[in-house]
């Protein structure tokens, strides 16, 4: 996949980050840090785009399973540093 193709996947699926936040982490939607949580979810979306193999499953399905991982990594990091 070329860089522009990857970028297009990311741009077309930004709403998916909001959906995952609302579905799995509803308290983040109205949180003062919601933009921070969105950015963390975008990192998961970028990770998904970098590792996606076209033809395996729909990108949105693949990404929806990878976005929550970025939140898990954040919480693990916060736990170690508390």
Secondary structure, 3 states (H helix, E strand, C coil): CCHHHHHHHHHHCHHHHHHHHHHHCHHHCCCCCHHHHHHHHHHHHHHHHHHCCCCCCCHHHHHHHHHHHHHHHHHHHHHHCC
